[in-house]
Amino acid sequence: MNRSPKRWALLLACAVVLSFIAILGRTESGKANAKTSWEYKVLKDTDMVEAERSLNQLGMDGWELVDFKRTEQRGPLDGTWIFKRPK
């Protein structure tokens, strides 16, 4: 393949710009994550009587499920539910 010097210069310029955007994007997102503070909510199985409705309401309130520990020898949704959301 015979490529002209102008084409190589254009490809190099595009590569530099894309690299700069990728590095800048990582740096900015890293700063945002480092500054984010979270609040947590821990619910026991007694608080989750109607799981689907409860989970939908928590989601609308900005809560995200981060962990679930099932209580041994009880129902499949009985356990400890841990949620977080940005402060």
SULLIN-V263230 format. One record per residue. BURIAL is + if it has 16 or more other C-alpha atoms within 10 Angstrom, else -. D_LAST is the distance of its C-alpha to the last C-alpha in Angstrom with 2 decimals. Layout:
BURIAL:D_LAST + BURIAL:D_LAST
This chain:
-:56.36 + -:57.24 + -:54.29 + -:54.82 + -:53.27 + -:51.37 + -:49.72 + -:48.75 + -:47.31 + -:45.25 + -:43.96 + -:43.12 + -:41.29 + -:39.23 + -:38.40 + -:37.31 + -:35.09 + -:33.44 + -:32.93 + -:31.35 + -:28.93 + -:28.01 + -:27.48 + -:25.48 + -:23.21 + -:22.59 + -:21.93 + -:19.41 + -:17.46 + -:17.71 + -:16.30 + -:13.26 + -:12.65 + -:13.37 + -:10.79 + -:7.77 + -:5.85 + -:5.25 + -:5.79 + -:9.33 + -:11.99 + -:15.66 + -:18.37 + +:22.09 + +:24.79 + -:25.69 + -:22.41 + +:23.19 + -:26.59 + -:26.37 + -:24.30 + -:24.43 + -:23.47 + -:20.69 + -:19.23 + -:19.59 + -:17.79 + -:14.81 + -:14.84 + -:15.12 + -:12.06 + -:10.06 + +:10.64 + +:12.60 + +:15.39 + -:15.65 + -:18.63 + +:21.38 + -:24.07 + +:27.10 + -:29.03 + -:32.61 + -:35.40 + -:33.38 + -:32.35 + -:30.66 + +:27.31 + +:27.48 + +:25.21 + +:21.75 + +:18.89 + +:15.65 + +:12.60 + +:9.17 + +:6.40 + -:3.80 + -:0.00
